[in-house]
Amino acid sequence: MYLSRLIPSRMGSRVLSARIVTPAFPRLFSSTSNTATKHFTNRQPLTNLFQSSKRWYATFRDNSSHGIRRARRVKEQSEGLRSNFSGGAGIPPFWRNPQNMKTLKRCGIFTVGFCCITHFATPYVYTYVPGFLYFKSHPQYVIYAIIGANLAVFGMWRLPLCYRILQRYFILEKDHIVARSALLGSAFSHQDFWHLAMNMMALYSFGPSLISWIGVSQFTVMYLNSCVISSFVAVLLPMMARSSLRVASLGASGAIFSVFGTFAYLFPTAGISLLFFPIPGGAWVAFMGSIAVNAAGFFMRWGAIDYAAHLGGSLAGIYYGYVCREQIKEKLERRNRRMGLF
């Protein structure tokens, strides 16, 4: 900021007033009542100038050092993001980052709470809610309902009026999770047609056989919980690997891998094919091969695919496959005891 000042001067018998522009420092010039000449008989202006200059230099030094430190910190973070798994230079472990721990805590609480609610509420819904009783006698329509929900969200992405809702509830922005329900909504969201087609084709391939074997209630619990668990793992694993979180994730792939894992656990020798080519070894061999590919893709950073969500869904599928097998064994034992065979 600059100020305008008037400095009187005497030239002969005339007094001239010259307007000059000077910095906003303390006044350096003083005038007597009779003579207007430059002099420094008063030391106070010099003292004020020295103090102002000292304060200005201190401010400049602090700002400069802050800018240098910030630039160095940003550079270290960028180098750490580029290195990914080369020691994670510049990026502290996730448990030392308060923001990461806060995100994990919120997502973890939502995941555990949602899984508990679906576990206890889903059997009640299919037993006592009139609109859901139809699915118990027609289990394949649950698969159609899931496919229809994914198609509806896919159509919403074609409507600009829905972008605000979709960005908040149907896409998982890992570095800025606004709504925790996005852990579930992102598993029903697809932007690309081929992404949607491949996932729904896989669901239609394994879903009807699996739901007829384990039941409508257990399949719904498995699918919904796998959606949330795979999304949570998609946030957790990049933090543990000190990888970048500035990416968004969406799609039903995590839940589909859970369906595939449960099917492979229950029917390990079932024959399956990939693009009409049979896979030797059965479903379990193919499933273990998919886990190996997803693990390699996660560590090697292959393409723009959320391999962490695939791994989370696969682990959930193994767990629910074990739970379903134990429940089926228990039901068979009760039935045999009832028939008097044992």
Secondary structure, 3 states (H helix, E strand, C coil): CEEEEEEEEEECCEEEEEEEEEECCCCCCCCCCCCCCCCCCCCHHHHHHHHHHHHHHHHHHHHHHHHHHHHHHHHHHHHHHHHCCCCCCCCCCHHHCHHHHHHHHHHHHHHHHHHHHHHHHHHHHHHHCHHHHHHHHCCHHHHHHHHHHHHHHHHHCCCHHHHHHHHHHCCEECCCCCCCCHHHHHHHCCCCHHHHHHHHHHHHHHHHHHHHHHCHHHHHHHHHHHHHHHHHHHHHHHHHCCCCCCCEECCCHHHHHHHHHHHHHHCCCCCCEECCEECCCCHHHHHHHHHHHHHHHHHHCCCCCCHHHHHHHHHHHHHHHHHHHHHHHHHHHHHHHHHCCC
